[in-house]
Amino acid sequence: MGFNCGIVGLPNVGKSTLFNALTATVNAQAANYPFCTIEPNVGRVAVPDDRLEQLQQIDHAEKIVPTQLEFVDIAGLVKGASKGEGLGNQFLANIREVDAIIHVLRCFDDTDVVHVEGSVDPIRDAETVETELMLADLDSLEKRIVGVQKKAQAGDKESKALLEVMRPALSMLQNGKPARLARPEDVEARKLFDNMYLLTGKPVLYVCNVDEGAAATGNAYSDKVREMAQKQGNSSVVISAAIEAEVAQLTDKEEQTEFLSALGLAETGLSRIIKAGYALLGLETFFTSGPKESHAWTMKKGMTAPQAAGVIHSDFERGFIRAEVVSFEDYTKYKGEVGARENGKLRQEGKAYEMRDGDVVHFLFNV
């Protein structure tokens, strides 16, 4: 299961520097001028999870296979993007394809780095991007709803259901609010909503890019962003892209830990972004483990055992018989599957079982 986040923001806020640091590559040209990122750069990184190493030690696995996180560095946006200004059309097309938005906001002062608006104001910058996305969604929905209404009036059931989802979203946009606030609770209606691919229908994580001195505590700029995010029901993370770039150059884990500790940081910005992103998208991790490999898999919260099996291979879901499940805590406490089984901690679960984060599982299937 892919976890795809688009990194967006105004030009010169540190998007590409962050992308380079997170993916430990230099594929994105981090330069001090607008639109240095012309094509979206895609980078995949391993999701850090200490539980994998514990499983490997218990099962003496030959290797560990972490789950993957995908970042897409998207060209900077400017005012008028919804009308095609700057690289607006390309920006909007690229952002429609991602699952969530990581909105990088500049929260540092530096006279050597030009701000496209002439001054540092992360709240204004956030509103600029959000407004352009809302305008693009509003234009899209106003055009689409005409045809849907005609089909609904003619008795088309699918159009009637879609119309029930479109109207609240359109009303929200017309009132200057993002469409995500009209996302329905009903599962089927939510699918229709998500299939509209609205730009402001996607969950948002604000990333406050601060200078090195504010990486541990944040600053007045990031405090304002946190307050804004809380009011919106979104999340925010404070990082220093400059520090992340330095950490990316350290290949030894102990060196990374010592470097971060000296700065008063317990973990990398990547780890914080992943944790916030997982919560944002409702993602969890389950494991398979044995002598060959200890493997982490990403699943949606609330997935049943057959659905989780399908993450590994579609045949596993089609021919699902049952799942042998041990919680991570019990797996480590009793030193593996054998110990868990002997102590009555290995459970036989059927098709209705709802998977939990950290489950160590063996699927039985027949195709």
C-alpha positions as CSV (number, residue, x, y, z in Angstrom):
1,M,0.0,0.0,0.0
2,G,1.5,3.3,-1.1
3,F,1.7,6.3,1.2
4,N,2.1,9.3,-1.1
5,C,2.6,12.8,0.2
6,G,3.0,15.9,-2.0
7,I,5.4,18.5,-0.6
8,V,3.9,21.9,-1.5
9,G,4.4,25.6,-0.6
10,L,5.4,28.9,-2.0
11,P,8.8,29.3,-3.8
12,N,11.9,29.5,-1.5
13,V,10.3,28.1,1.7
14,G,12.7,25.1,1.8
15,K,10.6,22.5,0.0
16,S,13.4,21.1,-2.1
17,T,15.9,21.3,0.7
18,L,13.6,19.3,2.8
19,F,12.9,16.8,0.0
20,N,16.7,16.3,-0.6
21,A,17.2,15.7,3.1
22,L,14.3,13.3,3.6
23,T,15.3,11.2,0.6
24,A,19.0,11.7,1.1
25,T,19.3,12.5,-2.6
26,V,20.1,15.6,-4.6
27,N,17.6,14.9,-7.3
28,A,15.7,18.1,-6.6
29,Q,17.7,21.2,-7.4
30,A,17.6,23.3,-4.2
31,A,18.3,26.8,-5.5
32,N,17.5,30.3,-4.2
33,Y,15.0,31.2,-6.9
34,P,11.4,30.5,-7.8
35,F,10.4,27.4,-9.8
36,C,13.7,25.6,-9.4
37,T,11.6,22.4,-9.2
38,I,10.0,22.1,-12.6
39,E,9.0,18.5,-12.7
40,P,7.8,16.7,-9.6
41,N,10.6,14.7,-8.0
42,V,9.6,11.5,-6.4
43,G,11.6,9.8,-3.7
44,R,11.0,6.7,-1.6
45,V,12.4,6.3,1.9
46,A,12.2,3.5,4.4
47,V,9.9,4.1,7.3
48,P,12.0,3.9,10.5
49,D,10.5,1.4,13.0
50,D,12.6,0.0,15.9
51,R,10.2,-2.9,16.2
52,L,11.7,-4.4,13.0
53,E,15.1,-4.8,14.5
54,Q,13.7,-6.5,17.6
55,L,11.8,-9.0,15.4
56,Q,15.0,-9.7,13.4
57,Q,16.9,-10.5,16.6
58,I,14.2,-12.8,17.9
59,D,13.8,-14.7,14.6
60,H,17.5,-14.4,13.5
61,A,16.1,-13.1,10.2
62,E,18.5,-12.7,7.3
63,K,17.2,-9.2,6.5
64,I,14.6,-6.7,7.5
65,V,12.2,-5.0,5.0
66,P,10.7,-1.8,6.2
67,T,7.6,-0.3,4.6
68,Q,8.1,2.6,2.2
69,L,7.0,6.2,2.3
70,E,6.9,8.3,-0.9
71,F,7.5,12.0,-1.2
72,V,6.7,14.1,-4.2
73,D,8.4,17.5,-4.5
74,I,6.0,19.7,-6.4
75,A,6.8,23.0,-8.1
76,G,6.2,26.1,-6.0
77,L,2.9,27.9,-6.2
78,V,2.2,31.6,-6.5
79,K,-0.9,33.8,-6.4
80,G,-3.0,33.2,-9.5
81,A,-2.1,29.5,-9.8
82,S,-5.8,28.6,-10.1
83,K,-5.8,30.7,-13.3
84,G,-2.6,29.3,-14.6
85,E,-0.2,31.9,-13.3
86,G,3.4,30.7,-12.8
87,L,3.4,27.0,-13.0
88,G,-0.1,26.8,-11.7
89,N,-1.7,24.3,-14.1
90,Q,1.2,21.9,-13.6
91,F,1.1,22.4,-9.8
92,L,-2.6,21.6,-9.6
93,A,-2.4,18.5,-11.8
94,N,0.5,17.1,-9.8
95,I,-1.2,17.7,-6.4
96,R,-4.4,15.9,-7.5
97,E,-2.4,12.7,-7.6
98,V,-1.2,12.6,-4.0
99,D,-2.9,11.2,-0.9
100,A,-2.0,13.9,1.5
101,I,-0.4,17.4,1.4
102,I,2.7,18.3,3.3
103,H,2.6,22.1,3.3
104,V,6.0,23.6,4.0
105,L,5.9,27.1,5.6
106,R,8.9,29.3,6.0
107,C,9.3,30.1,9.7
108,F,12.7,31.7,9.7
109,D,14.2,35.1,8.9
110,D,17.2,35.2,6.5
111,T,17.9,38.3,4.4
112,D,20.0,36.1,2.0
113,V,17.0,34.0,1.1
114,V,14.5,36.0,-1.0
115,H,10.8,35.5,0.0
116,V,8.5,35.7,-3.0
117,E,6.1,38.0,-1.0
118,G,8.9,40.2,0.4
119,S,8.4,39.3,4.0
120,V,8.1,36.2,6.3
121,D,4.5,35.5,7.3
122,P,3.6,31.7,7.4
123,I,-0.1,32.3,8.0
124,R,-0.4,34.5,5.0
125,D,1.6,32.0,2.9
126,A,-0.7,29.2,4.1
127,E,-3.8,31.2,3.1
128,T,-2.3,32.0,-0.3
129,V,-1.9,28.4,-1.2
130,E,-5.2,27.3,0.4
131,T,-7.1,30.1,-1.5
132,E,-5.6,29.0,-4.8
133,L,-6.6,25.4,-4.2
134,M,-10.1,26.4,-3.1
135,L,-10.6,28.5,-6.3
136,A,-9.5,25.6,-8.5
137,D,-11.9,23.2,-6.7
138,L,-14.7,25.7,-6.9
139,D,-14.2,26.2,-10.6
140,S,-14.1,22.4,-11.1
141,L,-17.2,21.6,-9.1
142,E,-19.3,24.4,-10.6
143,K,-18.6,22.9,-14.0
144,R,-19.2,19.3,-13.0
145,I,-22.3,19.7,-11.0
146,V,-24.4,20.9,-14.0
147,G,-24.1,17.6,-15.8
148,V,-24.6,15.6,-12.5
149,Q,-27.8,17.5,-11.8
150,K,-29.2,16.7,-15.2
151,K,-28.5,13.0,-14.8
152,A,-29.9,13.0,-11.3
153,Q,-33.1,14.6,-12.5
154,A,-33.4,12.0,-15.2
155,G,-33.4,9.3,-12.4
156,D,-29.8,8.2,-12.5
157,K,-29.1,6.7,-9.0
158,E,-25.3,7.1,-9.0
159,S,-25.7,10.8,-10.0
160,K,-28.2,11.3,-7.2
161,A,-25.8,9.9,-4.7
162,L,-22.9,11.9,-6.1
163,L,-25.0,15.1,-5.9
164,E,-25.6,14.5,-2.2
165,V,-21.8,14.7,-1.7
166,M,-21.1,17.5,-4.2
167,R,-23.6,20.0,-2.9
168,P,-22.1,20.3,0.7
169,A,-18.6,20.5,-0.7
170,L,-19.6,23.2,-3.2
171,S,-21.3,25.1,-0.5
172,M,-18.3,24.9,1.7
173,L,-16.0,26.3,-1.1
174,Q,-18.5,29.1,-1.9
175,N,-18.2,30.2,1.7
176,G,-14.4,30.3,1.5
177,K,-13.7,27.0,3.4
178,P,-11.8,23.9,2.2
179,A,-13.9,21.0,0.9
180,R,-12.4,18.6,3.4
181,L,-14.7,20.1,6.0
182,A,-17.6,18.6,4.1
183,R,-16.2,15.1,3.9
184,P,-19.0,12.7,4.9
185,E,-18.9,10.1,7.7
186,D,-20.7,7.4,5.7
187,V,-18.2,5.0,4.2
188,E,-19.9,4.8,0.7
189,A,-20.4,8.6,0.6
190,R,-16.8,9.1,1.6
191,K,-15.7,7.0,-1.4
192,L,-17.7,9.2,-3.7
193,F,-16.1,12.3,-2.1
194,D,-12.6,11.0,-2.4
195,N,-13.2,10.1,-6.0
196,M,-13.9,13.7,-6.8
197,Y,-10.1,14.3,-6.3
198,L,-10.6,17.7,-4.8
199,L,-7.4,19.6,-3.9
200,T,-8.8,20.9,-0.6
201,G,-10.4,17.5,0.1
202,K,-7.0,16.1,1.0
203,P,-5.6,16.0,4.6
204,V,-2.9,18.5,5.4
205,L,0.2,18.5,7.5
206,Y,1.9,21.8,8.0
207,V,5.7,21.6,8.3
208,C,7.2,24.7,9.9
209,N,10.7,25.1,8.5
210,V,12.7,27.0,11.3
211,D,16.3,27.9,11.7
212,E,18.7,25.6,13.6
213,G,18.4,27.4,16.8
214,A,14.6,26.9,17.0
215,A,14.5,23.2,15.9
216,A,13.9,21.9,19.4
217,T,11.4,24.4,20.7
218,G,10.0,26.2,17.7
219,N,9.5,30.0,17.5
220,A,6.8,32.7,17.3
221,Y,6.2,31.8,13.7
222,S,5.7,28.1,14.3
223,D,3.5,28.8,17.3
224,K,1.1,30.7,15.1
225,V,1.0,27.9,12.6
226,R,0.3,25.4,15.4
227,E,-2.7,27.5,16.6
228,M,-4.0,27.8,13.0
229,A,-3.6,24.0,12.5
230,Q,-5.5,23.2,15.7
231,K,-8.4,25.4,14.7
232,Q,-8.6,23.6,11.3
233,G,-8.3,20.2,12.8
234,N,-5.0,19.7,11.1
235,S,-1.5,18.9,12.4
236,S,1.8,20.7,12.4
237,V,5.4,19.6,12.8
238,V,8.5,21.8,13.5
239,I,11.7,20.9,11.7
240,S,14.8,22.5,10.4
241,A,15.5,21.5,6.8
242,A,19.1,22.6,7.3
243,I,19.6,20.2,10.2
244,E,17.8,17.4,8.2
245,A,20.3,18.0,5.4
246,E,23.2,17.6,7.8
247,V,21.7,14.4,9.4
248,A,21.2,12.9,5.9
249,Q,25.0,13.0,5.4
250,L,25.6,10.9,8.5
251,T,25.3,7.2,7.7
252,D,26.1,5.9,11.2
253,K,23.1,5.7,13.4
254,E,25.1,6.5,16.6
255,E,26.5,9.6,14.9
256,Q,23.0,10.7,14.0
257,T,21.8,10.2,17.6
258,E,24.8,12.1,19.1
259,F,24.3,15.0,16.5
260,L,20.6,15.3,17.3
261,S,21.1,15.0,21.0
262,A,23.6,17.9,21.0
263,L,20.9,20.0,19.4
264,G,18.3,18.9,22.0
265,L,16.4,16.7,19.5
266,A,15.3,13.1,20.2
267,E,14.6,12.1,16.6
268,T,14.9,13.3,13.1
269,G,12.3,15.5,11.4
270,L,11.6,12.6,9.0
271,S,10.4,10.4,11.9
272,R,8.2,13.2,13.2
273,I,6.7,13.7,9.7
274,I,6.1,10.0,9.3
275,K,4.3,9.7,12.6
276,A,2.1,12.7,12.0
277,G,1.5,11.5,8.4
278,Y,0.5,8.1,9.6
279,A,-2.0,9.6,12.0
280,L,-3.2,12.0,9.3
281,L,-4.1,9.1,6.9
282,G,-5.2,6.6,9.5
283,L,-2.3,4.2,8.7
284,E,-0.9,1.5,10.9
285,T,1.8,-1.2,10.6
286,F,1.6,-5.0,10.8
287,F,4.5,-7.5,10.6
288,T,5.4,-10.8,9.1
289,S,8.6,-12.4,10.5
290,G,10.7,-15.5,10.2
291,P,14.2,-16.8,9.4
292,K,14.3,-15.3,5.9
293,E,13.1,-11.8,6.7
294,S,11.3,-9.5,9.2
295,H,8.9,-7.4,7.1
296,A,6.8,-4.4,7.9
297,W,3.5,-3.7,6.0
298,T,1.4,-0.6,5.9
299,M,-2.4,-0.9,6.3
300,K,-5.4,1.4,6.7
301,K,-6.7,1.5,10.3
302,G,-9.7,-0.8,10.6
303,M,-8.7,-3.2,7.9
304,T,-9.9,-6.8,8.4
305,A,-7.4,-9.7,8.3
306,P,-8.3,-10.7,4.7
307,Q,-7.8,-7.1,3.6
308,A,-4.4,-6.9,5.3
309,A,-3.5,-10.2,3.7
310,G,-4.3,-8.5,0.3
311,V,-1.7,-5.9,1.0
312,I,0.9,-8.7,0.7
313,H,-0.7,-10.4,-2.3
314,S,-4.2,-10.3,-3.8
315,D,-4.2,-14.2,-3.8
316,F,-3.8,-14.1,0.0
317,E,-7.1,-12.1,0.3
318,R,-9.0,-14.2,-2.3
319,G,-8.1,-17.5,-0.7
320,F,-8.0,-16.4,3.0
321,I,-8.7,-19.1,5.5
322,R,-7.5,-17.7,8.8
323,A,-4.8,-15.6,10.4
324,E,-2.4,-16.6,13.2
325,V,-1.9,-13.4,15.2
326,V,0.4,-12.4,18.0
327,S,0.6,-8.9,19.4
328,F,4.1,-7.3,19.1
329,E,4.3,-7.0,22.9
330,D,3.6,-10.7,23.4
331,Y,5.9,-11.7,20.5
332,T,8.8,-9.9,22.1
333,K,7.9,-11.0,25.6
334,Y,7.8,-14.7,24.8
335,K,10.7,-14.6,22.3
336,G,8.8,-15.4,19.1
337,E,5.9,-17.5,17.7
338,V,6.8,-20.7,19.6
339,G,6.9,-19.0,23.0
340,A,3.7,-17.1,22.3
341,R,1.9,-20.3,21.2
342,E,3.1,-22.2,24.3
343,N,1.8,-19.3,26.6
344,G,-1.6,-19.1,24.8
345,K,-0.8,-15.8,23.2
346,L,-1.1,-16.9,19.6
347,R,-4.7,-16.4,18.4
348,Q,-6.6,-18.0,15.5
349,E,-8.5,-15.1,13.8
350,G,-11.1,-15.3,11.0
351,K,-12.4,-13.0,8.3
352,A,-14.1,-10.6,10.6
353,Y,-10.9,-9.9,12.7
354,E,-9.9,-6.2,12.7
355,M,-6.1,-5.9,12.5
356,R,-4.3,-3.9,15.2
357,D,-1.1,-1.9,14.9
358,G,1.9,-4.1,15.7
359,D,0.2,-7.4,15.0
360,V,2.7,-10.1,14.0
361,V,0.8,-12.4,11.7
362,H,1.0,-15.6,9.6
363,F,-1.8,-15.8,7.0
364,L,-3.2,-19.2,5.9
365,F,-4.8,-19.2,2.5
366,N,-5.8,-21.6,-0.3
367,V,-6.1,-20.6,-4.0
